[in-house]
């Protein structure tokens, strides 16, 4: 992925013959703080000159019924050695040729694929399709090796860069052995880089989590104004009991999330063990969605999975919190939050049971290190409230 010099946004060109779908997707994609839709095209025939002229980071193309035309365009795009990435929107009802088509597209370098739902496309369906597309594009951008990631020992030198330069590139994913890095992004600990207050809080935690949550969450005030969604790495039979235990000591209601449950201000939802949790927009409201998608970072539920969904919906208005835990789950998601203009808090080493999950975001400079005993107060001030006593 080639990163634009204009504010660090991903520049998208959208190709879609259906005018209503094209306009709906453009509106949805343009809502994201880290995305700029730089152009549109109604057909593949008119798209190639625009690719050459606009030099987008991503070409997002609806293949329509004539998938062969889309494949030919992709071959032409690959032959030009254009450095943009490609995302495809497959038509609904495609059955018999799907495996061959997917294989061909992957071989030609397609990096994100979504599929139109069956039936009529209303505003909600287009909104969900755009959110899924954003999530895939942001995930690929976060993992792109072409962002020239820096190593941890280079982070200090990166802080000398001007703020706009330091924030320009989305971060690359952490390597499996924990070695890796990216240009330092330092969001304000009080407010998102966009200047807007957060609208949702996502928390990720693993080893030592029940104790950390039991220390932190009861300190949040009863009038806390935002929804809180939590991923705690824990077997399925234990998360409901954890939620019930926390509910007895917290001033906010706490529950294990159910599928399709409204995400409401002043309420805490915990992902059920063994299932991914993401937040989606449905019928104009934000609700939970539980899935059995493949584990990420060997985890299900995954913090990265949750954070990615929050960024796709809320952009810069996400406050991410990474607490004690083994491994690296939450690092990629924290990078997405920071790159979108949101803020990240992470538990400091001294107060962690296991300083694994918070280590990457803190060392990379995208998260503020906060002792567990001060985390509730820091969350409150970060969303515009008065510090906890």
C-alpha positions as a Markdown table, in Angstrom:
| # | Residue | x | y | z |
|---|---|---|---|---|
| 1 | Unk | 0.0 | 0.0 | 0.0 |
| 2 | Unk | 1.3 | 3.4 | -1.0 |
| 3 | Unk | 0.5 | 5.9 | 1.7 |
| 4 | Unk | -0.7 | 9.3 | 0.6 |
| 5 | Unk | 1.1 | 12.4 | 1.7 |
| 6 | Unk | -2.2 | 14.3 | 2.2 |
| 7 | Unk | -2.8 | 13.8 | 5.9 |
| 8 | Unk | -2.0 | 10.1 | 6.0 |
| 9 | Unk | -5.5 | 9.1 | 4.6 |
| 10 | Unk | -6.0 | 6.1 | 2.4 |
| 11 | Unk | -7.1 | 7.4 | -1.0 |
| 12 | Unk | -9.8 | 5.3 | -2.6 |
| 13 | Unk | -11.2 | 5.1 | -6.2 |
| 14 | Unk | -14.6 | 3.4 | -6.4 |
| 15 | Unk | -15.8 | 1.6 | -9.5 |
| 16 | Unk | -19.5 | 0.6 | -9.4 |
| 17 | Unk | -22.0 | 0.7 | -12.3 |
| 18 | Unk | -25.1 | 0.9 | -10.0 |
| 19 | Unk | -25.5 | 4.6 | -9.2 |
| 20 | Unk | -27.5 | 4.1 | -5.9 |
| 21 | Unk | -25.0 | 1.6 | -4.6 |
| 22 | Unk | -22.0 | 3.7 | -5.7 |
| 23 | Unk | -23.3 | 6.9 | -4.0 |
| 24 | Unk | -24.2 | 5.0 | -0.8 |
| 25 | Unk | -20.8 | 3.4 | -0.6 |
| 26 | Unk | -19.1 | 6.7 | -1.2 |
| 27 | Unk | -20.9 | 8.2 | 1.7 |
| 28 | Unk | -20.2 | 5.3 | 4.0 |
| 29 | Unk | -16.5 | 5.1 | 3.1 |
| 30 | Unk | -16.0 | 8.9 | 3.3 |
| 31 | Unk | -17.3 | 8.9 | 6.9 |
| 32 | Unk | -14.1 | 7.3 | 8.1 |
| 33 | Unk | -11.4 | 9.7 | 9.4 |
| 34 | Unk | -8.6 | 7.7 | 7.7 |
| 35 | Unk | -10.2 | 7.4 | 4.3 |
| 36 | Unk | -10.6 | 9.8 | 1.4 |
| 37 | Unk | -12.7 | 8.8 | -1.7 |
| 38 | Unk | -10.8 | 10.6 | -4.4 |
| 39 | Unk | -12.8 | 9.5 | -7.4 |
| 40 | Unk | -15.5 | 7.3 | -8.9 |
| 41 | Unk | -16.1 | 5.5 | -12.1 |
| 42 | Unk | -19.2 | 3.8 | -13.6 |
| 43 | Unk | -17.3 | 1.2 | -15.6 |
| 44 | Unk | -14.0 | -0.5 | -15.9 |
| 45 | Unk | -13.6 | 1.2 | -19.4 |
| 46 | Unk | -13.5 | 4.6 | -17.8 |
| 47 | Unk | -11.6 | 3.6 | -14.6 |
| 48 | Unk | -8.1 | 3.0 | -15.9 |
| 49 | Unk | -7.3 | 6.6 | -16.9 |
| 50 | Unk | -8.6 | 7.7 | -13.5 |
| 51 | Unk | -6.3 | 5.2 | -11.8 |
| 52 | Unk | -3.3 | 6.7 | -13.7 |
| 53 | Unk | -4.4 | 10.3 | -13.0 |
| 54 | Unk | -5.4 | 10.0 | -9.4 |
| 55 | Unk | -2.9 | 7.4 | -8.2 |
| 56 | Unk | -5.2 | 6.0 | -5.5 |
| 57 | Unk | -3.9 | 3.8 | -2.7 |
| 58 | Unk | -6.9 | 1.5 | -3.2 |
| 59 | Unk | -9.2 | 0.7 | -6.1 |
| 60 | Unk | -12.5 | -0.7 | -4.9 |
| 61 | Unk | -14.6 | -2.3 | -7.6 |
| 62 | Unk | -18.0 | -3.8 | -7.9 |
| 63 | Unk | -17.7 | -6.6 | -10.4 |
| 64 | Unk | -21.4 | -6.6 | -11.3 |
| 65 | Unk | -22.8 | -9.6 | -13.2 |
| 66 | Unk | -19.9 | -9.7 | -15.7 |
| 67 | Unk | -17.2 | -10.9 | -13.4 |
| 68 | Unk | -14.9 | -11.7 | -16.4 |
| 69 | Unk | -14.7 | -8.0 | -17.2 |
| 70 | Unk | -13.6 | -7.3 | -13.6 |
| 71 | Unk | -10.9 | -10.0 | -13.8 |
| 72 | Unk | -9.6 | -8.6 | -17.1 |
| 73 | Unk | -9.4 | -5.1 | -15.5 |
| 74 | Unk | -7.5 | -6.6 | -12.6 |
| 75 | Unk | -5.1 | -8.3 | -15.0 |
| 76 | Unk | -4.6 | -4.9 | -16.8 |
| 77 | Unk | -4.1 | -3.2 | -13.5 |
| 78 | Unk | -1.5 | -5.8 | -12.5 |
| 79 | Unk | 0.3 | -5.4 | -15.8 |
| 80 | Unk | 0.7 | -1.7 | -15.3 |
| 81 | Unk | 2.6 | -2.3 | -12.1 |
| 82 | Unk | 0.4 | 0.3 | -10.4 |
| 83 | Unk | 1.2 | 0.2 | -6.7 |
| 84 | Unk | -2.4 | 0.5 | -5.5 |
| 85 | Unk | -4.3 | -2.3 | -3.7 |
| 86 | Unk | -7.5 | -3.8 | -5.0 |
| 87 | Unk | -10.7 | -4.7 | -3.3 |
| 88 | Unk | -13.6 | -6.5 | -5.0 |
| 89 | Unk | -17.3 | -6.4 | -4.3 |
| 90 | Unk | -18.8 | -9.7 | -5.6 |
| 91 | Unk | -22.3 | -10.0 | -6.9 |
| 92 | Unk | -25.0 | -11.8 | -5.0 |
| 93 | Unk | -26.2 | -15.2 | -6.2 |
| 94 | Unk | -22.8 | -16.2 | -7.5 |
| 95 | Unk | -22.4 | -20.0 | -6.8 |
| 96 | Unk | -20.9 | -22.4 | -9.3 |
| 97 | Unk | -17.8 | -20.4 | -10.4 |
| 98 | Unk | -17.1 | -18.8 | -7.0 |
| 99 | Unk | -14.1 | -21.0 | -5.9 |
| 100 | Unk | -12.3 | -20.5 | -9.3 |
| 101 | Unk | -13.1 | -16.8 | -9.3 |
| 102 | Unk | -11.8 | -16.3 | -5.8 |
| 103 | Unk | -8.6 | -18.2 | -6.6 |
| 104 | Unk | -8.0 | -16.1 | -9.8 |
| 105 | Unk | -8.6 | -12.9 | -8.0 |
| 106 | Unk | -6.3 | -13.8 | -5.1 |
| 107 | Unk | -3.6 | -14.8 | -7.6 |
| 108 | Unk | -3.9 | -11.4 | -9.3 |
| 109 | Unk | -3.3 | -9.6 | -6.0 |
| 110 | Unk | -6.9 | -8.9 | -4.7 |
| 111 | Unk | -6.4 | -8.1 | -1.0 |
| 112 | Unk | -10.0 | -7.6 | 0.2 |
| 113 | Unk | -13.2 | -9.3 | -1.0 |
| 114 | Unk | -16.8 | -8.6 | 0.2 |
| 115 | Unk | -20.0 | -9.9 | -1.3 |
| 116 | Unk | -23.3 | -8.2 | -1.9 |
| 117 | Unk | -26.2 | -9.5 | 0.2 |
| 118 | Unk | -29.1 | -11.3 | -1.5 |
| 119 | Unk | -32.3 | -9.2 | -2.0 |
| 120 | Unk | -32.9 | -5.5 | -2.0 |
| 121 | Unk | -30.1 | -3.2 | -1.1 |
| 122 | Unk | -31.4 | -0.6 | 1.4 |
| 123 | Unk | -29.5 | 2.0 | 3.4 |
| 124 | Unk | -28.8 | -0.5 | 6.2 |
| 125 | Unk | -27.5 | -3.2 | 3.8 |
| 126 | Unk | -25.2 | -0.7 | 2.0 |
| 127 | Unk | -24.0 | 0.7 | 5.4 |
| 128 | Unk | -23.1 | -2.8 | 6.6 |
| 129 | Unk | -21.4 | -3.6 | 3.3 |
| 130 | Unk | -19.3 | -0.4 | 3.5 |
| 131 | Unk | -18.4 | -1.2 | 7.1 |
| 132 | Unk | -17.2 | -4.7 | 6.2 |
| 133 | Unk | -15.2 | -3.2 | 3.3 |
| 134 | Unk | -13.6 | -0.6 | 5.6 |
| 135 | Unk | -12.7 | -3.3 | 8.1 |
| 136 | Unk | -10.9 | -5.4 | 5.5 |
| 137 | Unk | -9.1 | -2.4 | 3.9 |
| 138 | Unk | -7.9 | -1.1 | 7.3 |
| 139 | Unk | -6.7 | -4.6 | 8.3 |
| 140 | Unk | -4.7 | -4.9 | 5.1 |
| 141 | Unk | -3.3 | -1.4 | 5.5 |
| 142 | Unk | -2.3 | -2.2 | 9.1 |
| 143 | Unk | -0.4 | -5.3 | 7.9 |
| 144 | Unk | 1.1 | -3.9 | 4.7 |
| 145 | Unk | 4.9 | -4.4 | 4.5 |
| 146 | Unk | 5.1 | -1.5 | 2.1 |
| 147 | Unk | 4.7 | 1.0 | 5.0 |
| 148 | Unk | 8.4 | 0.6 | 5.7 |
| 149 | Unk | 8.0 | -0.4 | 9.4 |
| 150 | Unk | 10.6 | 0.6 | 11.8 |
| 151 | Unk | 12.1 | -1.6 | 14.5 |
| 152 | Unk | 11.6 | -0.9 | 18.2 |
| 153 | Unk | 15.1 | 0.7 | 18.5 |
| 154 | Unk | 14.1 | 3.2 | 15.9 |
| 155 | Unk | 11.1 | 4.5 | 17.7 |
| 156 | Unk | 13.0 | 7.2 | 19.6 |
| 157 | Unk | 14.4 | 8.6 | 16.4 |
| 158 | Unk | 10.9 | 8.7 | 14.8 |
| 159 | Unk | 9.6 | 11.1 | 17.5 |
| 160 | Unk | 11.8 | 13.8 | 16.0 |
| 161 | Unk | 9.6 | 13.9 | 12.9 |
| 162 | Unk | 6.9 | 16.6 | 12.6 |
| 163 | Unk | 3.5 | 15.4 | 13.9 |
| 164 | Unk | 1.9 | 15.3 | 10.5 |
| 165 | Unk | 4.7 | 13.1 | 9.1 |
| 166 | Unk | 4.7 | 10.8 | 12.1 |
| 167 | Unk | 1.0 | 10.2 | 11.7 |
| 168 | Unk | 1.0 | 9.8 | 7.9 |
| 169 | Unk | 1.6 | 6.1 | 7.6 |
| 170 | Unk | -0.7 | 3.4 | 9.0 |
| 171 | Unk | 1.3 | 1.0 | 11.2 |
| 172 | Unk | 2.4 | -2.4 | 10.1 |
| 173 | Unk | 1.3 | -5.5 | 12.0 |
| 174 | Unk | 3.5 | -6.9 | 14.7 |
| 175 | Unk | 5.7 | -9.7 | 13.7 |
| 176 | Unk | 4.9 | -13.1 | 15.2 |
| 177 | Unk | 8.0 | -13.0 | 17.4 |
| 178 | Unk | 7.1 | -9.6 | 18.8 |
| 179 | Unk | 9.7 | -7.7 | 16.7 |
| 180 | Unk | 8.4 | -4.9 | 14.6 |
| 181 | Unk | 7.2 | -1.4 | 14.7 |
| 182 | Unk | 6.0 | 1.6 | 12.7 |
| 183 | Unk | 6.3 | 5.4 | 12.6 |
| 184 | Unk | 5.4 | 6.7 | 16.0 |
| 185 | Unk | 1.9 | 8.0 | 16.4 |
| 186 | Unk | 1.3 | 9.8 | 19.7 |
| 187 | Unk | -2.4 | 10.5 | 20.2 |
| 188 | Unk | -3.4 | 13.0 | 22.9 |
| 189 | Unk | -4.1 | 11.1 | 26.1 |
| 190 | Unk | -7.1 | 13.4 | 26.8 |
| 191 | Unk | -8.8 | 13.6 | 23.4 |
| 192 | Unk | -8.6 | 11.9 | 20.0 |
| 193 | Unk | -6.3 | 13.4 | 17.4 |
| 194 | Unk | -9.4 | 14.6 | 15.5 |
| 195 | Unk | -10.3 | 17.0 | 18.3 |
| 196 | Unk | -13.5 | 15.1 | 18.9 |
| 197 | Unk | -14.3 | 13.3 | 22.2 |
| 198 | Unk | -14.6 | 9.5 | 22.0 |
| 199 | Unk | -18.1 | 7.9 | 21.6 |
| 200 | Unk | -17.3 | 4.3 | 22.6 |
| 201 | Unk | -14.7 | 2.5 | 24.8 |
| 202 | Unk | -13.2 | -0.8 | 23.8 |
| 203 | Unk | -11.1 | -2.8 | 26.4 |
| 204 | Unk | -8.9 | -5.8 | 25.8 |
| 205 | Unk | -7.4 | -7.9 | 28.5 |
| 206 | Unk | -6.1 | -11.5 | 29.1 |
| 207 | Unk | -3.9 | -13.0 | 31.9 |
| 208 | Unk | -4.7 | -11.2 | 35.1 |
| 209 | Unk | -7.8 | -9.7 | 33.6 |
| 210 | Unk | -10.5 | -10.6 | 36.1 |
| 211 | Unk | -8.5 | -9.0 | 38.9 |
| 212 | Unk | -7.6 | -5.9 | 36.8 |
| 213 | Unk | -11.3 | -5.5 | 35.7 |
| 214 | Unk | -12.4 | -5.9 | 39.3 |
| 215 | Unk | -10.0 | -3.2 | 40.4 |
| 216 | Unk | -10.8 | -0.7 | 37.6 |
| 217 | Unk | -14.4 | -1.0 | 36.6 |
| 218 | Unk | -16.0 | -0.3 | 40.0 |
| 219 | Unk | -14.2 | 3.0 | 40.0 |
| 220 | Unk | -16.1 | 4.3 | 37.0 |
| 221 | Unk | -19.0 | 6.6 | 38.0 |
| 222 | Unk | -22.7 | 5.7 | 37.6 |
| 223 | Unk | -23.1 | 8.5 | 35.1 |
| 224 | Unk | -20.3 | 7.4 | 32.8 |
| 225 | Unk | -21.6 | 8.6 | 29.4 |
| 226 | Unk | -20.3 | 6.0 | 26.9 |
| 227 | Unk | -20.8 | 2.3 | 26.1 |
| 228 | Unk | -18.0 | 0.0 | 27.1 |
| 229 | Unk | -17.3 | -3.3 | 25.2 |
| 230 | Unk | -14.7 | -5.7 | 26.6 |
| 231 | Unk | -12.8 | -8.7 | 25.3 |
| 232 | Unk | -11.4 | -10.9 | 28.1 |
| 233 | Unk | -9.6 | -14.0 | 27.0 |
| 234 | Unk | -11.4 | -16.7 | 29.0 |
| 235 | Unk | -13.0 | -20.1 | 28.4 |
| 236 | Unk | -16.8 | -20.0 | 27.5 |
| 237 | Unk | -18.0 | -21.3 | 30.8 |
| 238 | Unk | -16.5 | -18.4 | 32.8 |
| 239 | Unk | -17.3 | -15.1 | 31.1 |
| 240 | Unk | -21.0 | -15.1 | 32.3 |
| 241 | Unk | -19.8 | -15.6 | 35.9 |
| 242 | Unk | -17.3 | -12.8 | 35.4 |
| 243 | Unk | -19.9 | -10.4 | 34.2 |
| 244 | Unk | -22.2 | -11.3 | 37.1 |
| 245 | Unk | -19.4 | -10.8 | 39.6 |
| 246 | Unk | -18.5 | -7.4 | 38.2 |
| 247 | Unk | -22.1 | -6.3 | 38.0 |
| 248 | Unk | -22.4 | -6.8 | 41.8 |
| 249 | Unk | -19.5 | -4.4 | 42.5 |
| 250 | Unk | -19.8 | -1.9 | 39.7 |
| 251 | Unk | -21.9 | 1.3 | 39.5 |
| 252 | Unk | -22.6 | 0.5 | 35.9 |
| 253 | Unk | -24.6 | -2.6 | 34.7 |
| 254 | Unk | -22.3 | -5.4 | 33.4 |
| 255 | Unk | -23.5 | -8.3 | 31.3 |
| 256 | Unk | -22.2 | -11.0 | 29.0 |
| 257 | Unk | -23.0 | -9.9 | 25.4 |
| 258 | Unk | -25.8 | -11.6 | 23.5 |
| 259 | Unk | -26.1 | -11.5 | 19.7 |
| 260 | Unk | -27.9 | -8.5 | 18.5 |
| 261 | Unk | -27.8 | -6.7 | 21.9 |
| 262 | Unk | -28.0 | -2.9 | 21.8 |
| 263 | Unk | -24.7 | -1.1 | 22.6 |
| 264 | Unk | -25.9 | 1.6 | 25.0 |
| 265 | Unk | -24.2 | 4.4 | 26.9 |
| 266 | Unk | -23.3 | 3.6 | 30.5 |
| 267 | Unk | -23.5 | -0.1 | 30.0 |
| 268 | Unk | -20.6 | -2.7 | 30.0 |
| 269 | Unk | -20.8 | -5.7 | 27.7 |
| 270 | Unk | -18.2 | -8.6 | 27.9 |
| 271 | Unk | -17.6 | -10.9 | 24.9 |
| 272 | Unk | -18.6 | -14.5 | 25.6 |
| 273 | Unk | -15.7 | -16.9 | 25.8 |
| 274 | Unk | -15.1 | -18.8 | 22.6 |
| 275 | Unk | -16.8 | -16.3 | 20.3 |
| 276 | Unk | -15.7 | -13.1 | 18.5 |
| 277 | Unk | -17.6 | -9.9 | 19.4 |
| 278 | Unk | -17.9 | -7.0 | 17.0 |
| 279 | Unk | -20.1 | -4.0 | 17.0 |
| 280 | Unk | -22.2 | -3.3 | 13.8 |
| 281 | Unk | -24.9 | -0.8 | 12.8 |
| 282 | Unk | -28.3 | -2.4 | 12.3 |
| 283 | Unk | -31.6 | -0.5 | 11.6 |
| 284 | Unk | -29.9 | 2.7 | 12.6 |
| 285 | Unk | -28.6 | 1.4 | 15.9 |
| 286 | Unk | -25.3 | -0.1 | 17.2 |
| 287 | Unk | -25.6 | -3.7 | 18.2 |
| 288 | Unk | -23.4 | -6.6 | 19.1 |
| 289 | Unk | -22.7 | -9.4 | 16.7 |
| 290 | Unk | -21.2 | -12.7 | 17.8 |
| 291 | Unk | -19.3 | -14.8 | 15.2 |
| 292 | Unk | -17.3 | -18.0 | 15.0 |
| 293 | Unk | -14.8 | -16.5 | 12.6 |
| 294 | Unk | -11.3 | -17.9 | 12.7 |
| 295 | Unk | -9.2 | -17.0 | 15.8 |
| 296 | Unk | -6.8 | -14.0 | 15.5 |
| 297 | Unk | -3.6 | -14.0 | 17.4 |
| 298 | Unk | -4.7 | -17.5 | 18.4 |
| 299 | Unk | -7.6 | -15.9 | 20.3 |
| 300 | Unk | -11.3 | -16.0 | 20.1 |
| 301 | Unk | -12.7 | -13.6 | 21.2 |
| 302 | Unk | -10.0 | -11.3 | 19.8 |
| 303 | Unk | -9.2 | -7.8 | 20.9 |
| 304 | Unk | -8.0 | -6.9 | 17.4 |
| 305 | Unk | -11.3 | -8.2 | 16.0 |
| 306 | Unk | -13.3 | -6.0 | 18.3 |
| 307 | Unk | -11.2 | -2.9 | 17.9 |
| 308 | Unk | -11.3 | -3.2 | 14.1 |
| 309 | Unk | -15.1 | -3.1 | 14.2 |
| 310 | Unk | -15.1 | -0.1 | 16.4 |
| 311 | Unk | -12.8 | 1.8 | 14.1 |
| 312 | Unk | -14.9 | 0.9 | 11.1 |
| 313 | Unk | -18.0 | 2.4 | 12.8 |
| 314 | Unk | -16.6 | 5.3 | 14.9 |
| 315 | Unk | -13.3 | 6.2 | 13.3 |
| 316 | Unk | -11.5 | 8.8 | 15.5 |
| 317 | Unk | -14.1 | 8.6 | 18.2 |
| 318 | Unk | -12.8 | 5.3 | 19.7 |
| 319 | Unk | -11.0 | 5.1 | 23.0 |
| 320 | Unk | -9.0 | 1.8 | 23.2 |
| 321 | Unk | -7.8 | 0.4 | 26.5 |
| 322 | Unk | -5.3 | -2.5 | 26.6 |
| 323 | Unk | -4.7 | -4.2 | 30.0 |
| 324 | Unk | -2.6 | -7.0 | 31.3 |
| 325 | Unk | -2.2 | -10.1 | 29.3 |
| 326 | Unk | 0.1 | -12.5 | 27.5 |
| 327 | Unk | 0.7 | -12.2 | 23.8 |
| 328 | Unk | 0.1 | -9.4 | 21.2 |
| 329 | Unk | -3.7 | -9.4 | 20.7 |
| 330 | Unk | -4.8 | -5.7 | 20.6 |
| 331 | Unk | -1.6 | -4.3 | 19.1 |
| 332 | Unk | -2.9 | -4.2 | 15.5 |
| 333 | Unk | -6.2 | -2.9 | 16.7 |
| 334 | Unk | -4.5 | -0.2 | 18.7 |
| 335 | Unk | -2.6 | 0.8 | 15.6 |
| 336 | Unk | -5.9 | 1.1 | 13.7 |
| 337 | Unk | -7.4 | 3.3 | 16.4 |
| 338 | Unk | -4.3 | 5.6 | 16.6 |
| 339 | Unk | -4.1 | 5.8 | 12.8 |
| 340 | Unk | -7.7 | 6.8 | 12.6 |
| 341 | Unk | -7.2 | 9.6 | 15.1 |
| 342 | Unk | -8.5 | 7.9 | 18.2 |
| 343 | Unk | -6.7 | 7.5 | 21.6 |
| 344 | Unk | -5.3 | 4.4 | 23.3 |
| 345 | Unk | -4.5 | 3.8 | 27.0 |
| 346 | Unk | -2.4 | 0.8 | 28.1 |
| 347 | Unk | -1.6 | -0.6 | 31.5 |
| 348 | Unk | 1.9 | 0.2 | 32.6 |
| 349 | Unk | 4.5 | -2.6 | 33.2 |
| 350 | Unk | 4.7 | -2.2 | 36.9 |
| 351 | Unk | 1.0 | -2.9 | 37.5 |
| 352 | Unk | 0.6 | -5.7 | 35.0 |
| 353 | Unk | 0.3 | -9.4 | 35.9 |
| 354 | Unk | 1.8 | -10.1 | 32.5 |
| 355 | Unk | 3.3 | -7.2 | 30.5 |
| 356 | Unk | 2.6 | -8.7 | 27.1 |
| 357 | Unk | -0.4 | -7.1 | 25.4 |
| 358 | Unk | 0.3 | -3.5 | 26.5 |
| 359 | Unk | 4.0 | -3.7 | 25.7 |
| 360 | Unk | 3.7 | -3.2 | 21.9 |
| 361 | Unk | 1.4 | -0.2 | 21.9 |
| 362 | Unk | 3.4 | 1.5 | 24.7 |
| 363 | Unk | 6.8 | 0.9 | 23.2 |
| 364 | Unk | 5.6 | 2.0 | 19.8 |
| 365 | Unk | 4.3 | 5.3 | 21.2 |
| 366 | Unk | 0.7 | 4.9 | 20.2 |
| 367 | Unk | -0.6 | 4.4 | 23.8 |
| 368 | Unk | -0.2 | 6.3 | 27.0 |
| 369 | Unk | 1.1 | 4.0 | 29.8 |
| 370 | Unk | -1.2 | 4.3 | 32.9 |
| 371 | Unk | -1.0 | 2.4 | 36.2 |
| 372 | Unk | -4.0 | 0.2 | 36.8 |
| 373 | Unk | -5.0 | 2.2 | 40.0 |
| 374 | Unk | -5.3 | 5.3 | 37.8 |
| 375 | Unk | -6.9 | 3.8 | 34.7 |
| 376 | Unk | -10.5 | 4.5 | 35.6 |
| 377 | Unk | -9.8 | 8.1 | 36.3 |
| 378 | Unk | -7.8 | 8.3 | 33.0 |
| 379 | Unk | -10.7 | 6.9 | 31.1 |
| 380 | Unk | -13.1 | 9.4 | 32.6 |
| 381 | Unk | -10.9 | 12.4 | 31.8 |
| 382 | Unk | -10.2 | 11.0 | 28.3 |
| 383 | Unk | -13.9 | 11.1 | 27.5 |
| 384 | Unk | -14.4 | 14.6 | 28.8 |
| 385 | Unk | -15.4 | 13.9 | 32.4 |
| 386 | Unk | -14.2 | 15.0 | 35.8 |
| 387 | Unk | -11.4 | 12.7 | 37.2 |
| 388 | Unk | -12.5 | 10.0 | 39.6 |
| 389 | Unk | -11.7 | 10.7 | 43.2 |
